[in-house]
Amino acid sequence: MKNSKLIILLAIIILPFGITQGKMKTDKNDEATLRHLKKVLWKKAYREQDTKLLDRILAKEFQMISNDGSWSDKKGELEYIKKNRPTYDSFEYKIKRLNIFENGTAIIAGEGHVKGKNKKGTYEYKYQSSNVLIKRNGIWKAVSSHVSGVKRKEIPKGK
């Protein structure tokens, strides 16, 4: 009986310590790092066709679902930005949700707003997106991205 009480007492003391040791330590700067990654670096990679930067942002198992339902992976996104120079004049991204979880994952979701000109005239569109990121070896990497709800306005030349 005495041994069972000792075992229970040790379990009460040691078990919570073991559980907290298994949790990921969240850096105080994670939120600022994630905001910068999404609002500055990701935008810069696409705008400047910077495949090295995008390669650092995307995890090897990255998958993207576009607004038309098509799927792309990391290799596809790197090829896309290499071949497609952006035509927009401005791009802003407003983060509406940013959650960092104790298991080393984060969700960033929000609205993109794009304005530009092409051969047909001026255009503007907004879209919704969500991204899942993981923290590996202290570095945040995107593993998933989903775009939906694109609302586009076009103003033909001469109007």
SVG drawing of the C-alpha trace seen along z (x, -y; Angstrom):
<svg xmlns="http://www.w3.org/2000/svg" viewBox="-16 -56 34 58">
<polyline fill="none" stroke="black" stroke-width="0.4" points="0.0,0.0 2.8,-2.4 4.5,-1.7 1.4,-2.4 0.9,-5.8 4.6,-6.6 4.0,-5.7 0.9,-7.8 2.7,-10.8 5.6,-10.5 3.2,-10.3 1.4,-13.4 4.7,-15.3 6.5,-13.8 3.7,-13.4 2.9,-17.1 6.6,-17.8 6.9,-15.2 3.9,-16.6 5.1,-20.2 8.6,-19.1 6.9,-17.6 5.3,-21.0 6.9,-23.2 8.5,-26.3 6.9,-29.2 9.3,-32.1 8.0,-35.5 8.8,-36.7 6.9,-34.0 3.8,-36.2 6.0,-39.1 8.0,-36.5 4.9,-35.0 3.4,-38.4 6.6,-39.5 6.8,-36.2 3.2,-36.5 3.0,-40.2 6.5,-41.0 8.6,-38.0 5.9,-35.8 4.8,-38.9 8.4,-39.8 9.2,-36.2 6.3,-36.4 6.8,-40.0 10.5,-39.7 10.3,-36.1 12.7,-35.1 12.8,-31.3 15.5,-31.1 13.3,-33.1 10.2,-31.1 12.2,-27.9 13.0,-29.0 9.4,-29.8 7.8,-26.6 8.3,-23.2 9.3,-20.3 5.8,-18.8 4.0,-22.1 0.6,-21.8 -1.6,-24.6 -5.2,-24.6 -6.0,-27.5 -9.3,-29.2 -10.1,-27.1 -9.6,-23.9 -6.3,-23.0 -3.4,-21.7 0.2,-22.6 3.2,-21.6 6.5,-23.3 8.1,-22.4 5.1,-23.8 5.1,-27.1 8.8,-27.6 8.3,-26.9 5.3,-29.3 7.1,-32.3 10.1,-31.7 8.0,-31.9 5.3,-34.4 6.2,-38.0 3.4,-39.8 1.5,-42.5 -0.1,-44.1 0.7,-47.5 -0.2,-46.9 -0.8,-44.0 -1.8,-44.2 -2.6,-41.3 -4.7,-41.8 -4.3,-39.1 -7.7,-38.3 -6.5,-35.2 -3.2,-34.3 -3.0,-31.4 0.1,-29.7 -0.4,-26.3 1.7,-24.6 2.5,-21.7 4.6,-23.9 1.9,-24.8 0.4,-28.1 -2.5,-29.2 -2.5,-32.5 -5.7,-33.5 -6.8,-36.7 -7.6,-38.7 -5.5,-39.7 -6.2,-42.9 -4.6,-43.3 -4.7,-46.2 -3.1,-46.4 -3.2,-47.1 -3.0,-44.8 -3.7,-44.9 -7.5,-45.0 -7.5,-47.9 -7.3,-48.1 -8.3,-45.3 -8.8,-44.8 -9.5,-41.6 -9.8,-40.4 -9.5,-36.8 -9.4,-34.9 -6.6,-32.6 -5.5,-30.3 -2.0,-29.0 -0.7,-26.3 2.9,-26.6 5.1,-24.4 8.2,-25.3 11.2,-23.1 14.5,-23.7 13.4,-27.2 12.2,-28.2 8.6,-28.6 7.8,-26.8 4.5,-26.8 3.0,-23.3 -0.4,-24.3 -2.1,-27.2 -5.7,-27.5 -7.2,-30.4 -10.9,-31.0 -13.6,-33.6 -11.9,-35.6 -14.0,-38.7 -12.6,-40.4 -13.5,-43.8 -12.2,-44.9 -12.5,-48.3 -11.9,-48.2 -9.6,-50.8 -11.4,-53.9 -14.0,-53.7"/>
</svg>
